[in-house]
Amino acid sequence: MSNQPFNETLNTEDFNHLIEAVVKAVLKVGQTHDLEEAIVIRDELHRLPDTLLTEVLNQVILHLVPIDPLLCRWFIIDVFLRDAPPEGRADVAERINLLLADLQSPQSE
């Protein structure tokens, strides 16, 4: 990564590559639950502008919940939000639970 800050907006292809890279990194660190490696990912994500960071985290959650909900919860709540207030952590945990419930519910059409 270069030391130059990210633009506030990325084109769709670059954004998708970023999401894919973060998901792959989290999946890899999830194999060992190595907290130090997970914190490195967290710290790199914190280098993003706030608006981009929010979008990236939302997409990472959407991608990880169907693959490994426990890993998603561990990385987002226990690693990424480790210094956040309890209320914020609880809100995100509830959001992850709702996404998981949506995925597990039978699709009615």
PLY file of the C-alpha trace (Angstrom):
ply
format ascii 1.0
element vertex 109
property float x
property float y
property float z
element edge 108
property int vertex1
property int vertex2
end_header
0.00 0.00 0.00
1.21 3.46 -0.72
1.40 6.11 1.94
-0.99 8.34 0.05
-4.48 8.63 1.53
-7.37 6.97 -0.25
-9.76 9.08 -2.23
-13.17 9.49 -0.60
-14.61 7.59 -3.54
-13.34 4.57 -5.37
-14.58 3.29 -8.67
-16.73 0.17 -8.40
-13.97 -2.19 -9.50
-11.47 -0.83 -6.97
-14.10 -0.89 -4.22
-14.96 -4.51 -4.99
-11.26 -5.44 -4.97
-10.85 -3.74 -1.60
-13.82 -5.67 -0.15
-12.51 -8.93 -1.58
-9.05 -8.30 -0.13
-10.40 -7.48 3.33
-12.69 -10.53 3.35
-9.81 -12.79 2.28
-7.55 -11.31 4.96
-10.19 -11.81 7.65
-10.84 -15.38 6.50
-7.13 -16.10 6.63
-6.69 -14.65 10.11
-9.83 -16.51 11.14
-8.05 -19.81 10.63
-5.86 -19.06 13.65
-7.79 -16.26 15.39
-4.44 -14.52 15.71
-5.41 -11.33 17.49
-2.21 -9.51 16.49
-2.82 -10.16 12.79
-6.47 -9.18 13.16
-5.44 -5.90 14.79
-3.13 -5.18 11.85
-6.14 -5.54 9.52
-8.19 -3.32 11.81
-5.48 -0.66 11.90
-5.16 -0.70 8.10
-8.94 -0.27 7.79
-8.81 2.71 10.15
-6.59 4.46 7.60
-9.61 4.75 5.29
-11.73 7.91 5.35
-14.72 7.48 7.67
-17.32 7.40 4.91
-15.39 4.77 2.97
-14.65 2.80 6.15
-18.35 2.54 6.94
-19.15 1.24 3.47
-16.26 -1.23 3.56
-17.31 -2.59 6.96
-20.92 -2.92 5.83
-19.83 -4.91 2.78
-17.39 -7.04 4.78
-20.21 -7.92 7.19
-22.54 -8.76 4.29
-19.88 -11.00 2.73
-18.71 -12.70 5.94
-22.06 -13.47 7.60
-23.04 -16.09 5.00
-19.54 -17.60 4.95
-18.71 -17.70 8.67
-20.99 -15.78 11.04
-18.89 -16.56 14.12
-15.77 -15.24 12.41
-17.68 -12.15 11.31
-18.85 -11.53 14.85
-15.33 -12.11 16.26
-13.60 -9.80 13.81
-16.17 -7.00 13.77
-17.20 -6.95 17.42
-14.23 -8.35 19.32
-11.45 -6.98 17.14
-12.64 -4.00 15.13
-14.96 -2.58 17.79
-12.88 -3.68 20.79
-12.50 -0.07 22.01
-16.04 1.01 21.10
-18.69 1.70 23.74
-20.79 -1.33 24.73
-23.93 0.18 23.18
-22.24 0.45 19.78
-20.97 -3.10 19.99
-24.45 -4.31 20.95
-26.03 -2.47 18.00
-23.61 -4.07 15.55
-24.07 -7.50 17.14
-27.82 -7.14 16.71
-27.35 -6.15 13.07
-25.22 -9.23 12.46
-27.87 -11.38 14.18
-30.59 -9.92 11.95
-28.54 -10.60 8.81
-27.94 -14.16 9.94
-31.64 -14.66 10.71
-32.53 -13.35 7.24
-30.12 -15.81 5.66
-31.48 -18.73 7.68
-35.16 -17.97 7.15
-36.90 -19.74 4.28
-37.51 -17.48 1.35
-41.24 -16.97 0.90
-42.45 -15.87 -2.48
0 1
1 2
2 3
3 4
4 5
5 6
6 7
7 8
8 9
9 10
10 11
11 12
12 13
13 14
14 15
15 16
16 17
17 18
18 19
19 20
20 21
21 22
22 23
23 24
24 25
25 26
26 27
27 28
28 29
29 30
30 31
31 32
32 33
33 34
34 35
35 36
36 37
37 38
38 39
39 40
40 41
41 42
42 43
43 44
44 45
45 46
46 47
47 48
48 49
49 50
50 51
51 52
52 53
53 54
54 55
55 56
56 57
57 58
58 59
59 60
60 61
61 62
62 63
63 64
64 65
65 66
66 67
67 68
68 69
69 70
70 71
71 72
72 73
73 74
74 75
75 76
76 77
77 78
78 79
79 80
80 81
81 82
82 83
83 84
84 85
85 86
86 87
87 88
88 89
89 90
90 91
91 92
92 93
93 94
94 95
95 96
96 97
97 98
98 99
99 100
100 101
101 102
102 103
103 104
104 105
105 106
106 107
107 108
